[in-house]
Amino acid sequence: MKRSLYEAVGGHATLIRVHKIFYDTVYAHPWLGKFFEGHSQAAIEARQTSFMADKMGGPDYIGKPLKQAHENMYITEELAILRHQLLADALREAEIDAALAGRWLRIDIAFMKQMVKPSIQAFYGEYHFRFKRRIIIPRPANS
């Protein structure tokens, strides 16, 4: 029987380690970090670990659906690619086998379309924001 990616990378302990490295970088980033202001890094790491564990064949994720969790954030393709690159860097730093890291990154990028907004006009056109705060963080000039 073929092992799941979750088992192959080392299970929960490995996901926790990678997400700690990843979110330390994300929270410190001058653009990405602003999306997380006021949110507990430990809580975000735990949610991401649970989400990816489920997608890799581990325990079920019980959090909000991805699209719903990111619906009020203006996430551009550029921002999503930056985030994805930081994850690739975290996987290298955590010394995850390149083939396993590639599988992890393919899972990660598959969800990009659920988060990326095609344009600011489309984002503002979303009808369900009447009572929700939109999060729009322009790219800093120095990044």
N, C-alpha and C positions, 0 to 999 in steps of 0.2 A: 504494500500500500504506500502511495506517495505521501510524503510529509507535506503539511501545509507550509506556506511561507512563514506564518506565525511561528511554527515549531522550528523551521529551518534557521530563522534568524536568532533564535534563543528565547522566544516567548516574551512574556510581559516585561521581564527585567531589561531586555534589550530595547524594547520600545520606550520604556521609561528613560533609559540612558540617552537614547538618540533624541527624544523629545526635549530633554533637559538641555542638551547641547544646542539644539535647534532654537528653542524659545529663548535661551539666553541671548542668542544672536538677534532674533526677531525683536525682542523687547528693547535691545540696545540700538536697533536700526533707526535712523532719523526719519524714515518714512513709514515703514511697516509698524514700528513700535507705537506710533500714534494711534493706530487702530485698537490697541490693547490698553490704552491708558484707563486706569480705574478698574481694570479686571485682574484678578489674582492669576499670576503666572502659573502657580501650582494647579489651580483649577483648570486653566486652559490646557496645560500639559496632560492632565488626567483625562480630559474629554478627548483630546487628540489621540492619546494612547488607546482609549477605549474604541474610538472610531476606527483607527487603523487595525487594531487587533481583530475586530469583526471583519473588516475587508480582507484581511490576510488569512482568515480561516480559524481565528481564535474565538474567544467569548463574544457574545452578542453585545452590540452597542445599544444603549437605551436612551441616548440623548436626542436632541432635536434633529430633524432631518437637515442635511447640509445646506440646502437651498434656503430653508427657513432661518437657519442660524446666521446666514450672511446676507439676507435680503435687504437689510437697511444700510449696507455698506457699498459705497461706490468703488468696486474693485475692477481695475482695468486689466487688460491682458498683460501689460508691462509689469504691473504690480504682482500678478499671479506668477509670471515667469521669474521675477526676482525672488519671490517666496520659494518657488520650486528649486531655484539654484541654491538658496540657503539650506534647504533640506538636503540637497545633494552634497553640499559641503559638510553638513552635520554627519551624514552617513559615512563619508570618508574619514572625518575626524574620529568617529566611533569605531573605525576599522571594520565596517561591515563588508563582507565579501562582495566584490564588484558585481557578480552575477545576481546575488540576492538584492543588492542595492538597486540594480537595474529593474528588477521586478517590483520593488517597493516604489520606485519613482514612477513606473508605468501606472501603478494603482493611483498614486497621488495625482498625476496629471490628468487621469481620466475624469476626475471630479472638477477640474477647472471650469468647464462649461457651465456648471451649476452655480458658480460664484461670480464669474466675469460678467460685467454689464457691457453691452455693445456700444453704448454711448451715454453721455450725460443726459441727453434729451430723453432717451428711452428710460433711464433711471428716474428722472423727474416725472415721466409720464405714468409711472406705476401708480395705480389707483389706491392701493392698500396702505399708502403712507400717510393718509390724512391725520392719523393720531400717533405716528411713530417718528422718532428723530432719525433723520438721515445722517449717515457718517460719510463725509466727503473730505478727504485729506489730499490736498495737492502735493505733487512731487516737490520736495525741497530743492531749491536751486543748487545746493551743494552736494546732491547725491546722484 
